[in-house]
Amino acid sequence: MRDWDPIGVGEIPEAWDEYDGYIGGIYRLLYSRASVEEVALHLHEIVIGPIGLSSEGVKDHLEVARKLCILDVRL
């Protein structure tokens, strides 16, 4: 919510689960060691698809994708 909150619900505690449905897909990308660009593309596709907002493009999501890609998600 701090780094990726495309609809701006981070300040609404009742909506903190708003993006939970996207965790699985993002986790699978990170687990498979997807590139920063692949993760950014996935975030972009979430924003323009299910969320239904406009986006300037993948570049809008590169910073968050970089942060995600440095996480160690393997057990």
mmCIF file of the N, C-alpha and C atoms, coordinates in Angstrom:
data_MODEL
# 
_entry.id   MODEL 
# 
loop_
_atom_site.group_PDB 
_atom_site.id 
_atom_site.type_symbol 
_atom_site.label_atom_id 
_atom_site.label_alt_id 
_atom_site.label_comp_id 
_atom_site.label_asym_id 
_atom_site.label_entity_id 
_atom_site.label_seq_id 
_atom_site.pdbx_PDB_ins_code 
_atom_site.Cartn_x 
_atom_site.Cartn_y 
_atom_site.Cartn_z 
_atom_site.occupancy 
_atom_site.B_iso_or_equiv 
_atom_site.pdbx_formal_charge 
_atom_site.auth_seq_id 
_atom_site.auth_comp_id 
_atom_site.auth_asym_id 
_atom_site.auth_atom_id 
_atom_site.pdbx_PDB_model_num 
ATOM 1   N N  . MET A 1 1  ? 0.816   -1.192  0.000   1.00 0.00 ? 1  MET A N  1 
ATOM 2   C CA . MET A 1 1  ? 0.000   0.000   0.000   1.00 0.00 ? 1  MET A CA 1 
ATOM 3   C C  . MET A 1 1  ? 0.861   1.258   0.000   1.00 0.00 ? 1  MET A C  1 
ATOM 4   N N  . ARG A 1 2  ? 2.039   1.146   0.567   1.00 0.00 ? 2  ARG A N  1 
ATOM 5   C CA . ARG A 1 2  ? 2.909   2.317   0.630   1.00 0.00 ? 2  ARG A CA 1 
ATOM 6   C C  . ARG A 1 2  ? 3.534   2.598   -0.735  1.00 0.00 ? 2  ARG A C  1 
ATOM 7   N N  . ASP A 1 3  ? 3.926   1.548   -1.451  1.00 0.00 ? 3  ASP A N  1 
ATOM 8   C CA . ASP A 1 3  ? 4.639   1.729   -2.713  1.00 0.00 ? 3  ASP A CA 1 
ATOM 9   C C  . ASP A 1 3  ? 3.762   1.543   -3.950  1.00 0.00 ? 3  ASP A C  1 
ATOM 10  N N  . TRP A 1 4  ? 2.675   0.802   -3.811  1.00 0.00 ? 4  TRP A N  1 
ATOM 11  C CA . TRP A 1 4  ? 1.814   0.531   -4.971  1.00 0.00 ? 4  TRP A CA 1 
ATOM 12  C C  . TRP A 1 4  ? 0.366   0.588   -4.515  1.00 0.00 ? 4  TRP A C  1 
ATOM 13  N N  . ASP A 1 5  ? -0.280  1.680   -4.803  1.00 0.00 ? 5  ASP A N  1 
ATOM 14  C CA . ASP A 1 5  ? -1.669  1.918   -4.400  1.00 0.00 ? 5  ASP A CA 1 
ATOM 15  C C  . ASP A 1 5  ? -2.370  2.669   -5.519  1.00 0.00 ? 5  ASP A C  1 
ATOM 16  N N  . PRO A 1 6  ? -2.604  1.995   -6.643  1.00 0.00 ? 6  PRO A N  1 
ATOM 17  C CA . PRO A 1 6  ? -3.110  2.697   -7.824  1.00 0.00 ? 6  PRO A CA 1 
ATOM 18  C C  . PRO A 1 6  ? -4.468  3.372   -7.651  1.00 0.00 ? 6  PRO A C  1 
ATOM 19  N N  . ILE A 1 7  ? -5.304  2.874   -6.740  1.00 0.00 ? 7  ILE A N  1 
ATOM 20  C CA . ILE A 1 7  ? -6.607  3.537   -6.569  1.00 0.00 ? 7  ILE A CA 1 
ATOM 21  C C  . ILE A 1 7  ? -6.667  4.398   -5.313  1.00 0.00 ? 7  ILE A C  1 
ATOM 22  N N  . GLY A 1 8  ? -5.563  4.480   -4.597  1.00 0.00 ? 8  GLY A N  1 
ATOM 23  C CA . GLY A 1 8  ? -5.471  5.405   -3.476  1.00 0.00 ? 8  GLY A CA 1 
ATOM 24  C C  . GLY A 1 8  ? -6.288  5.037   -2.251  1.00 0.00 ? 8  GLY A C  1 
ATOM 25  N N  . VAL A 1 9  ? -6.275  3.759   -1.853  1.00 0.00 ? 9  VAL A N  1 
ATOM 26  C CA . VAL A 1 9  ? -7.035  3.347   -0.677  1.00 0.00 ? 9  VAL A CA 1 
ATOM 27  C C  . VAL A 1 9  ? -6.154  3.106   0.542   1.00 0.00 ? 9  VAL A C  1 
ATOM 28  N N  . GLY A 1 10 ? -4.895  3.452   0.454   1.00 0.00 ? 10 GLY A N  1 
ATOM 29  C CA . GLY A 1 10 ? -3.940  3.192   1.527   1.00 0.00 ? 10 GLY A CA 1 
ATOM 30  C C  . GLY A 1 10 ? -4.286  3.820   2.857   1.00 0.00 ? 10 GLY A C  1 
ATOM 31  N N  . GLU A 1 11 ? -5.044  4.870   2.837   1.00 0.00 ? 11 GLU A N  1 
ATOM 32  C CA . GLU A 1 11 ? -5.415  5.553   4.075   1.00 0.00 ? 11 GLU A CA 1 
ATOM 33  C C  . GLU A 1 11 ? -6.735  5.048   4.647   1.00 0.00 ? 11 GLU A C  1 
ATOM 34  N N  . ILE A 1 12 ? -7.328  4.042   4.029   1.00 0.00 ? 12 ILE A N  1 
ATOM 35  C CA . ILE A 1 12 ? -8.625  3.526   4.455   1.00 0.00 ? 12 ILE A CA 1 
ATOM 36  C C  . ILE A 1 12 ? -8.425  2.099   4.973   1.00 0.00 ? 12 ILE A C  1 
ATOM 37  N N  . PRO A 1 13 ? -8.349  1.925   6.294   1.00 0.00 ? 13 PRO A N  1 
ATOM 38  C CA . PRO A 1 13 ? -8.075  0.598   6.857   1.00 0.00 ? 13 PRO A CA 1 
ATOM 39  C C  . PRO A 1 13 ? -9.038  -0.489  6.363   1.00 0.00 ? 13 PRO A C  1 
ATOM 40  N N  . GLU A 1 14 ? -10.276 -0.156  6.138   1.00 0.00 ? 14 GLU A N  1 
ATOM 41  C CA . GLU A 1 14 ? -11.254 -1.140  5.675   1.00 0.00 ? 14 GLU A CA 1 
ATOM 42  C C  . GLU A 1 14 ? -10.946 -1.653  4.274   1.00 0.00 ? 14 GLU A C  1 
ATOM 43  N N  . ALA A 1 15 ? -10.106 -0.958  3.541   1.00 0.00 ? 15 ALA A N  1 
ATOM 44  C CA . ALA A 1 15 ? -9.790  -1.336  2.163   1.00 0.00 ? 15 ALA A CA 1 
ATOM 45  C C  . ALA A 1 15 ? -8.391  -1.911  2.015   1.00 0.00 ? 15 ALA A C  1 
ATOM 46  N N  . TRP A 1 16 ? -7.731  -2.200  3.115   1.00 0.00 ? 16 TRP A N  1 
ATOM 47  C CA . TRP A 1 16 ? -6.353  -2.667  3.040   1.00 0.00 ? 16 TRP A CA 1 
ATOM 48  C C  . TRP A 1 16 ? -6.207  -4.030  2.379   1.00 0.00 ? 16 TRP A C  1 
ATOM 49  N N  . ASP A 1 17 ? -7.300  -4.737  2.169   1.00 0.00 ? 17 ASP A N  1 
ATOM 50  C CA . ASP A 1 17 ? -7.232  -6.018  1.473   1.00 0.00 ? 17 ASP A CA 1 
ATOM 51  C C  . ASP A 1 17 ? -7.569  -5.878  -0.013  1.00 0.00 ? 17 ASP A C  1 
ATOM 52  N N  . GLU A 1 18 ? -7.684  -4.674  -0.479  1.00 0.00 ? 18 GLU A N  1 
ATOM 53  C CA . GLU A 1 18 ? -8.118  -4.385  -1.851  1.00 0.00 ? 18 GLU A CA 1 
ATOM 54  C C  . GLU A 1 18 ? -7.279  -5.086  -2.917  1.00 0.00 ? 18 GLU A C  1 
ATOM 55  N N  . TYR A 1 19 ? -5.997  -5.219  -2.693  1.00 0.00 ? 19 TYR A N  1 
ATOM 56  C CA . TYR A 1 19 ? -5.113  -5.774  -3.707  1.00 0.00 ? 19 TYR A CA 1 
ATOM 57  C C  . TYR A 1 19 ? -4.710  -7.227  -3.432  1.00 0.00 ? 19 TYR A C  1 
ATOM 58  N N  . ASP A 1 20 ? -5.265  -7.839  -2.403  1.00 0.00 ? 20 ASP A N  1 
ATOM 59  C CA . ASP A 1 20 ? -4.877  -9.196  -2.021  1.00 0.00 ? 20 ASP A CA 1 
ATOM 60  C C  . ASP A 1 20 ? -5.049  -10.206 -3.151  1.00 0.00 ? 20 ASP A C  1 
ATOM 61  N N  . GLY A 1 21 ? -6.020  -10.007 -4.001  1.00 0.00 ? 21 GLY A N  1 
ATOM 62  C CA . GLY A 1 21 ? -6.267  -10.924 -5.100  1.00 0.00 ? 21 GLY A CA 1 
ATOM 63  C C  . GLY A 1 21 ? -5.154  -10.973 -6.135  1.00 0.00 ? 21 GLY A C  1 
ATOM 64  N N  . TYR A 1 22 ? -4.263  -10.029 -6.093  1.00 0.00 ? 22 TYR A N  1 
ATOM 65  C CA . TYR A 1 22 ? -3.167  -9.971  -7.066  1.00 0.00 ? 22 TYR A CA 1 
ATOM 66  C C  . TYR A 1 22 ? -1.863  -10.566 -6.529  1.00 0.00 ? 22 TYR A C  1 
ATOM 67  N N  . ILE A 1 23 ? -1.845  -10.908 -5.260  1.00 0.00 ? 23 ILE A N  1 
ATOM 68  C CA . ILE A 1 23 ? -0.613  -11.392 -4.630  1.00 0.00 ? 23 ILE A CA 1 
ATOM 69  C C  . ILE A 1 23 ? -0.116  -12.676 -5.276  1.00 0.00 ? 23 ILE A C  1 
ATOM 70  N N  . GLY A 1 24 ? -1.002  -13.619 -5.557  1.00 0.00 ? 24 GLY A N  1 
ATOM 71  C CA . GLY A 1 24 ? -0.595  -14.904 -6.112  1.00 0.00 ? 24 GLY A CA 1 
ATOM 72  C C  . GLY A 1 24 ? 0.166   -14.768 -7.417  1.00 0.00 ? 24 GLY A C  1 
ATOM 73  N N  . GLY A 1 25 ? -0.348  -13.988 -8.326  1.00 0.00 ? 25 GLY A N  1 
ATOM 74  C CA . GLY A 1 25 ? 0.314   -13.798 -9.616  1.00 0.00 ? 25 GLY A CA 1 
ATOM 75  C C  . GLY A 1 25 ? 1.660   -13.127 -9.477  1.00 0.00 ? 25 GLY A C  1 
ATOM 76  N N  . ILE A 1 26 ? 1.733   -12.149 -8.603  1.00 0.00 ? 26 ILE A N  1 
ATOM 77  C CA . ILE A 1 26 ? 3.002   -11.456 -8.376  1.00 0.00 ? 26 ILE A CA 1 
ATOM 78  C C  . ILE A 1 26 ? 3.999   -12.405 -7.709  1.00 0.00 ? 26 ILE A C  1 
ATOM 79  N N  . TYR A 1 27 ? 3.511   -13.165 -6.741  1.00 0.00 ? 27 TYR A N  1 
ATOM 80  C CA . TYR A 1 27 ? 4.391   -14.130 -6.072  1.00 0.00 ? 27 TYR A CA 1 
ATOM 81  C C  . TYR A 1 27 ? 4.962   -15.137 -7.064  1.00 0.00 ? 27 TYR A C  1 
ATOM 82  N N  . ARG A 1 28 ? 4.121   -15.661 -7.951  1.00 0.00 ? 28 ARG A N  1 
ATOM 83  C CA . ARG A 1 28 ? 4.599   -16.632 -8.934  1.00 0.00 ? 28 ARG A CA 1 
ATOM 84  C C  . ARG A 1 28 ? 5.686   -16.032 -9.821  1.00 0.00 ? 28 ARG A C  1 
ATOM 85  N N  . LEU A 1 29 ? 5.527   -14.783 -10.206 1.00 0.00 ? 29 LEU A N  1 
ATOM 86  C CA . LEU A 1 29 ? 6.564   -14.124 -11.004 1.00 0.00 ? 29 LEU A CA 1 
ATOM 87  C C  . LEU A 1 29 ? 7.862   -14.001 -10.221 1.00 0.00 ? 29 LEU A C  1 
ATOM 88  N N  . LEU A 1 30 ? 7.755   -13.574 -8.975  1.00 0.00 ? 30 LEU A N  1 
ATOM 89  C CA . LEU A 1 30 ? 8.958   -13.406 -8.157  1.00 0.00 ? 30 LEU A CA 1 
ATOM 90  C C  . LEU A 1 30 ? 9.628   -14.739 -7.891  1.00 0.00 ? 30 LEU A C  1 
ATOM 91  N N  . TYR A 1 31 ? 8.837   -15.768 -7.634  1.00 0.00 ? 31 TYR A N  1 
ATOM 92  C CA . TYR A 1 31 ? 9.386   -17.099 -7.368  1.00 0.00 ? 31 TYR A CA 1 
ATOM 93  C C  . TYR A 1 31 ? 10.126  -17.646 -8.590  1.00 0.00 ? 31 TYR A C  1 
ATOM 94  N N  . SER A 1 32 ? 9.614   -17.329 -9.772  1.00 0.00 ? 32 SER A N  1 
ATOM 95  C CA . SER A 1 32 ? 10.253  -17.811 -10.999 1.00 0.00 ? 32 SER A CA 1 
ATOM 96  C C  . SER A 1 32 ? 11.405  -16.910 -11.437 1.00 0.00 ? 32 SER A C  1 
ATOM 97  N N  . ARG A 1 33 ? 11.707  -15.921 -10.610 1.00 0.00 ? 33 ARG A N  1 
ATOM 98  C CA . ARG A 1 33 ? 12.805  -14.980 -10.869 1.00 0.00 ? 33 ARG A CA 1 
ATOM 99  C C  . ARG A 1 33 ? 12.594  -14.172 -12.148 1.00 0.00 ? 33 ARG A C  1 
ATOM 100 N N  . ALA A 1 34 ? 11.363  -13.719 -12.314 1.00 0.00 ? 34 ALA A N  1 
ATOM 101 C CA . ALA A 1 34 ? 11.031  -12.869 -13.455 1.00 0.00 ? 34 ALA A CA 1 
ATOM 102 C C  . ALA A 1 34 ? 11.868  -11.592 -13.393 1.00 0.00 ? 34 ALA A C  1 
ATOM 103 N N  . SER A 1 35 ? 12.049  -11.000 -14.536 1.00 0.00 ? 35 SER A N  1 
ATOM 104 C CA . SER A 1 35 ? 12.821  -9.753  -14.600 1.00 0.00 ? 35 SER A CA 1 
ATOM 105 C C  . SER A 1 35 ? 11.995  -8.594  -14.045 1.00 0.00 ? 35 SER A C  1 
ATOM 106 N N  . VAL A 1 36 ? 12.680  -7.516  -13.742 1.00 0.00 ? 36 VAL A N  1 
ATOM 107 C CA . VAL A 1 36 ? 12.015  -6.299  -13.284 1.00 0.00 ? 36 VAL A CA 1 
ATOM 108 C C  . VAL A 1 36 ? 10.979  -5.861  -14.319 1.00 0.00 ? 36 VAL A C  1 
ATOM 109 N N  . GLU A 1 37 ? 11.340  -5.945  -15.577 1.00 0.00 ? 37 GLU A N  1 
ATOM 110 C CA . GLU A 1 37 ? 10.430  -5.524  -16.640 1.00 0.00 ? 37 GLU A CA 1 
ATOM 111 C C  . GLU A 1 37 ? 9.184   -6.402  -16.706 1.00 0.00 ? 37 GLU A C  1 
ATOM 112 N N  . GLU A 1 38 ? 9.358   -7.708  -16.481 1.00 0.00 ? 38 GLU A N  1 
ATOM 113 C CA . GLU A 1 38 ? 8.207   -8.616  -16.490 1.00 0.00 ? 38 GLU A CA 1 
ATOM 114 C C  . GLU A 1 38 ? 7.261   -8.319  -15.328 1.00 0.00 ? 38 GLU A C  1 
ATOM 115 N N  . VAL A 1 39 ? 7.813   -8.041  -14.169 1.00 0.00 ? 39 VAL A N  1 
ATOM 116 C CA . VAL A 1 39 ? 6.987   -7.709  -13.008 1.00 0.00 ? 39 VAL A CA 1 
ATOM 117 C C  . VAL A 1 39 ? 6.290   -6.374  -13.234 1.00 0.00 ? 39 VAL A C  1 
ATOM 118 N N  . ALA A 1 40 ? 6.997   -5.402  -13.774 1.00 0.00 ? 40 ALA A N  1 
ATOM 119 C CA . ALA A 1 40 ? 6.400   -4.100  -14.071 1.00 0.00 ? 40 ALA A CA 1 
ATOM 120 C C  . ALA A 1 40 ? 5.268   -4.242  -15.086 1.00 0.00 ? 40 ALA A C  1 
ATOM 121 N N  . LEU A 1 41 ? 5.459   -5.079  -16.087 1.00 0.00 ? 41 LEU A N  1 
ATOM 122 C CA . LEU A 1 41 ? 4.412   -5.322  -17.072 1.00 0.00 ? 41 LEU A CA 1 
ATOM 123 C C  . LEU A 1 41 ? 3.183   -5.937  -16.409 1.00 0.00 ? 41 LEU A C  1 
ATOM 124 N N  . HIS A 1 42 ? 3.401   -6.886  -15.507 1.00 0.00 ? 42 HIS A N  1 
ATOM 125 C CA . HIS A 1 42 ? 2.285   -7.512  -14.799 1.00 0.00 ? 42 HIS A CA 1 
ATOM 126 C C  . HIS A 1 42 ? 1.503   -6.476  -13.986 1.00 0.00 ? 42 HIS A C  1 
ATOM 127 N N  . LEU A 1 43 ? 2.210   -5.617  -13.259 1.00 0.00 ? 43 LEU A N  1 
ATOM 128 C CA . LEU A 1 43 ? 1.550   -4.557  -12.492 1.00 0.00 ? 43 LEU A CA 1 
ATOM 129 C C  . LEU A 1 43 ? 0.774   -3.629  -13.413 1.00 0.00 ? 43 LEU A C  1 
ATOM 130 N N  . HIS A 1 44 ? 1.375   -3.277  -14.525 1.00 0.00 ? 44 HIS A N  1 
ATOM 131 C CA . HIS A 1 44 ? 0.709   -2.427  -15.520 1.00 0.00 ? 44 HIS A CA 1 
ATOM 132 C C  . HIS A 1 44 ? -0.577  -3.094  -16.015 1.00 0.00 ? 44 HIS A C  1 
ATOM 133 N N  . GLU A 1 45 ? -0.507  -4.385  -16.308 1.00 0.00 ? 45 GLU A N  1 
ATOM 134 C CA . GLU A 1 45 ? -1.681  -5.098  -16.806 1.00 0.00 ? 45 GLU A CA 1 
ATOM 135 C C  . GLU A 1 45 ? -2.785  -5.182  -15.758 1.00 0.00 ? 45 GLU A C  1 
ATOM 136 N N  . ILE A 1 46 ? -2.423  -5.267  -14.490 1.00 0.00 ? 46 ILE A N  1 
ATOM 137 C CA . ILE A 1 46 ? -3.422  -5.241  -13.417 1.00 0.00 ? 46 ILE A CA 1 
ATOM 138 C C  . ILE A 1 46 ? -4.121  -3.887  -13.400 1.00 0.00 ? 46 ILE A C  1 
ATOM 139 N N  . VAL A 1 47 ? -3.343  -2.828  -13.496 1.00 0.00 ? 47 VAL A N  1 
ATOM 140 C CA . VAL A 1 47 ? -3.906  -1.473  -13.435 1.00 0.00 ? 47 VAL A CA 1 
ATOM 141 C C  . VAL A 1 47 ? -4.854  -1.210  -14.605 1.00 0.00 ? 47 VAL A C  1 
ATOM 142 N N  . ILE A 1 48 ? -4.451  -1.559  -15.809 1.00 0.00 ? 48 ILE A N  1 
ATOM 143 C CA . ILE A 1 48 ? -5.297  -1.245  -16.963 1.00 0.00 ? 48 ILE A CA 1 
ATOM 144 C C  . ILE A 1 48 ? -6.386  -2.285  -17.192 1.00 0.00 ? 48 ILE A C  1 
ATOM 145 N N  . GLY A 1 49 ? -6.222  -3.482  -16.630 1.00 0.00 ? 49 GLY A N  1 
ATOM 146 C CA . GLY A 1 49 ? -7.209  -4.546  -16.801 1.00 0.00 ? 49 GLY A CA 1 
ATOM 147 C C  . GLY A 1 49 ? -8.223  -4.546  -15.678 1.00 0.00 ? 49 GLY A C  1 
ATOM 148 N N  . PRO A 1 50 ? -8.012  -5.407  -14.669 1.00 0.00 ? 50 PRO A N  1 
ATOM 149 C CA . PRO A 1 50 ? -8.993  -5.548  -13.597 1.00 0.00 ? 50 PRO A CA 1 
ATOM 150 C C  . PRO A 1 50 ? -9.311  -4.255  -12.832 1.00 0.00 ? 50 PRO A C  1 
ATOM 151 N N  . ILE A 1 51 ? -8.302  -3.443  -12.601 1.00 0.00 ? 51 ILE A N  1 
ATOM 152 C CA . ILE A 1 51 ? -8.556  -2.199  -11.860 1.00 0.00 ? 51 ILE A CA 1 
ATOM 153 C C  . ILE A 1 51 ? -9.232  -1.170  -12.759 1.00 0.00 ? 51 ILE A C  1 
ATOM 154 N N  . GLY A 1 52 ? -8.884  -1.163  -14.024 1.00 0.00 ? 52 GLY A N  1 
ATOM 155 C CA . GLY A 1 52 ? -9.570  -0.304  -14.983 1.00 0.00 ? 52 GLY A CA 1 
ATOM 156 C C  . GLY A 1 52 ? -9.133  1.145   -15.016 1.00 0.00 ? 52 GLY A C  1 
ATOM 157 N N  . LEU A 1 53 ? -7.890  1.397   -14.663 1.00 0.00 ? 53 LEU A N  1 
ATOM 158 C CA . LEU A 1 53 ? -7.358  2.752   -14.726 1.00 0.00 ? 53 LEU A CA 1 
ATOM 159 C C  . LEU A 1 53 ? -6.438  2.891   -15.928 1.00 0.00 ? 53 LEU A C  1 
ATOM 160 N N  . SER A 1 54 ? -6.141  4.125   -16.270 1.00 0.00 ? 54 SER A N  1 
ATOM 161 C CA . SER A 1 54 ? -5.163  4.348   -17.329 1.00 0.00 ? 54 SER A CA 1 
ATOM 162 C C  . SER A 1 54 ? -3.772  4.353   -16.709 1.00 0.00 ? 54 SER A C  1 
ATOM 163 N N  . SER A 1 55 ? -2.799  4.100   -17.531 1.00 0.00 ? 55 SER A N  1 
ATOM 164 C CA . SER A 1 55 ? -1.410  4.076   -17.086 1.00 0.00 ? 55 SER A CA 1 
ATOM 165 C C  . SER A 1 55 ? -0.565  4.566   -18.240 1.00 0.00 ? 55 SER A C  1 
ATOM 166 N N  . GLU A 1 56 ? 0.467   5.293   -17.927 1.00 0.00 ? 56 GLU A N  1 
ATOM 167 C CA . GLU A 1 56 ? 1.375   5.781   -18.957 1.00 0.00 ? 56 GLU A CA 1 
ATOM 168 C C  . GLU A 1 56 ? 2.149   4.645   -19.596 1.00 0.00 ? 56 GLU A C  1 
ATOM 169 N N  . GLY A 1 57 ? 2.215   3.527   -18.898 1.00 0.00 ? 57 GLY A N  1 
ATOM 170 C CA . GLY A 1 57 ? 2.929   2.383   -19.433 1.00 0.00 ? 57 GLY A CA 1 
ATOM 171 C C  . GLY A 1 57 ? 3.693   1.649   -18.352 1.00 0.00 ? 57 GLY A C  1 
ATOM 172 N N  . VAL A 1 58 ? 4.448   0.690   -18.773 1.00 0.00 ? 58 VAL A N  1 
ATOM 173 C CA . VAL A 1 58 ? 5.212   -0.155  -17.871 1.00 0.00 ? 58 VAL A CA 1 
ATOM 174 C C  . VAL A 1 58 ? 6.157   0.685   -17.014 1.00 0.00 ? 58 VAL A C  1 
ATOM 175 N N  . LYS A 1 59 ? 6.679   1.752   -17.571 1.00 0.00 ? 59 LYS A N  1 
ATOM 176 C CA . LYS A 1 59 ? 7.641   2.585   -16.829 1.00 0.00 ? 59 LYS A CA 1 
ATOM 177 C C  . LYS A 1 59 ? 7.049   3.118   -15.522 1.00 0.00 ? 59 LYS A C  1 
ATOM 178 N N  . ASP A 1 60 ? 5.729   3.252   -15.459 1.00 0.00 ? 60 ASP A N  1 
ATOM 179 C CA . ASP A 1 60 ? 5.082   3.712   -14.224 1.00 0.00 ? 60 ASP A CA 1 
ATOM 180 C C  . ASP A 1 60 ? 5.293   2.747   -13.067 1.00 0.00 ? 60 ASP A C  1 
ATOM 181 N N  . HIS A 1 61 ? 5.614   1.510   -13.370 1.00 0.00 ? 61 HIS A N  1 
ATOM 182 C CA . HIS A 1 61 ? 5.659   0.469   -12.354 1.00 0.00 ? 61 HIS A CA 1 
ATOM 183 C C  . HIS A 1 61 ? 7.060   -0.094  -12.120 1.00 0.00 ? 61 HIS A C  1 
ATOM 184 N N  . LEU A 1 62 ? 8.053   0.462   -12.776 1.00 0.00 ? 62 LEU A N  1 
ATOM 185 C CA . LEU A 1 62 ? 9.414   -0.060  -12.666 1.00 0.00 ? 62 LEU A CA 1 
ATOM 186 C C  . LEU A 1 62 ? 9.996   0.063   -11.258 1.00 0.00 ? 62 LEU A C  1 
ATOM 187 N N  . GLU A 1 63 ? 9.767   1.158   -10.583 1.00 0.00 ? 63 GLU A N  1 
ATOM 188 C CA . GLU A 1 63 ? 10.339  1.343   -9.246  1.00 0.00 ? 63 GLU A CA 1 
ATOM 189 C C  . GLU A 1 63 ? 9.790   0.302   -8.279  1.00 0.00 ? 63 GLU A C  1 
ATOM 190 N N  . VAL A 1 64 ? 8.493   0.079   -8.303  1.00 0.00 ? 64 VAL A N  1 
ATOM 191 C CA . VAL A 1 64 ? 7.893   -0.926  -7.432  1.00 0.00 ? 64 VAL A CA 1 
ATOM 192 C C  . VAL A 1 64 ? 8.380   -2.318  -7.830  1.00 0.00 ? 64 VAL A C  1 
ATOM 193 N N  . ALA A 1 65 ? 8.451   -2.580  -9.123  1.00 0.00 ? 65 ALA A N  1 
ATOM 194 C CA . ALA A 1 65 ? 8.931   -3.883  -9.595  1.00 0.00 ? 65 ALA A CA 1 
ATOM 195 C C  . ALA A 1 65 ? 10.355  -4.135  -9.117  1.00 0.00 ? 65 ALA A C  1 
ATOM 196 N N  . ARG A 1 66 ? 11.196  -3.122  -9.117  1.00 0.00 ? 66 ARG A N  1 
ATOM 197 C CA . ARG A 1 66 ? 12.579  -3.279  -8.626  1.00 0.00 ? 66 ARG A CA 1 
ATOM 198 C C  . ARG A 1 66 ? 12.579  -3.679  -7.154  1.00 0.00 ? 66 ARG A C  1 
ATOM 199 N N  . LYS A 1 67 ? 11.738  -3.024  -6.371  1.00 0.00 ? 67 LYS A N  1 
ATOM 200 C CA . LYS A 1 67 ? 11.650  -3.346  -4.948  1.00 0.00 ? 67 LYS A CA 1 
ATOM 201 C C  . LYS A 1 67 ? 11.146  -4.767  -4.740  1.00 0.00 ? 67 LYS A C  1 
ATOM 202 N N  . LEU A 1 68 ? 10.176  -5.179  -5.525  1.00 0.00 ? 68 LEU A N  1 
ATOM 203 C CA . LEU A 1 68 ? 9.648   -6.534  -5.401  1.00 0.00 ? 68 LEU A CA 1 
ATOM 204 C C  . LEU A 1 68 ? 10.684  -7.573  -5.786  1.00 0.00 ? 68 LEU A C  1 
ATOM 205 N N  . CYS A 1 69 ? 11.436  -7.307  -6.828  1.00 0.00 ? 69 CYS A N  1 
ATOM 206 C CA . CYS A 1 69 ? 12.390  -8.291  -7.339  1.00 0.00 ? 69 CYS A CA 1 
ATOM 207 C C  . CYS A 1 69 ? 13.575  -8.532  -6.413  1.00 0.00 ? 69 CYS A C  1 
ATOM 208 N N  . ILE A 1 70 ? 13.810  -7.647  -5.477  1.00 0.00 ? 70 ILE A N  1 
ATOM 209 C CA . ILE A 1 70 ? 14.911  -7.903  -4.544  1.00 0.00 ? 70 ILE A CA 1 
ATOM 210 C C  . ILE A 1 70 ? 14.459  -8.723  -3.330  1.00 0.00 ? 70 ILE A C  1 
ATOM 211 N N  . LEU A 1 71 ? 13.166  -8.963  -3.215  1.00 0.00 ? 71 LEU A N  1 
ATOM 212 C CA . LEU A 1 71 ? 12.658  -9.790  -2.123  1.00 0.00 ? 71 LEU A CA 1 
ATOM 213 C C  . LEU A 1 71 ? 13.030  -11.255 -2.355  1.00 0.00 ? 71 LEU A C  1 
ATOM 214 N N  . ASP A 1 72 ? 13.373  -11.946 -1.294  1.00 0.00 ? 72 ASP A N  1 
ATOM 215 C CA . ASP A 1 72 ? 13.652  -13.383 -1.381  1.00 0.00 ? 72 ASP A CA 1 
ATOM 216 C C  . ASP A 1 72 ? 12.361  -14.107 -1.004  1.00 0.00 ? 72 ASP A C  1 
ATOM 217 N N  . VAL A 1 73 ? 11.645  -14.617 -1.989  1.00 0.00 ? 73 VAL A N  1 
ATOM 218 C CA . VAL A 1 73 ? 10.352  -15.259 -1.737  1.00 0.00 ? 73 VAL A CA 1 
ATOM 219 C C  . VAL A 1 73 ? 10.465  -16.772 -1.645  1.00 0.00 ? 73 VAL A C  1 
ATOM 220 N N  . ARG A 1 74 ? 11.644  -17.298 -1.825  1.00 0.00 ? 74 ARG A N  1 
ATOM 221 C CA . ARG A 1 74 ? 11.814  -18.754 -1.747  1.00 0.00 ? 74 ARG A CA 1 
ATOM 222 C C  . ARG A 1 74 ? 11.951  -19.171 -0.282  1.00 0.00 ? 74 ARG A C  1 
ATOM 223 N N  . LEU A 1 75 ? 11.332  -20.286 0.053   1.00 0.00 ? 75 LEU A N  1 
ATOM 224 C CA . LEU A 1 75 ? 11.391  -20.782 1.428   1.00 0.00 ? 75 LEU A CA 1 
ATOM 225 C C  . LEU A 1 75 ? 12.644  -21.583 1.660   1.00 0.00 ? 75 LEU A C  1 
# 
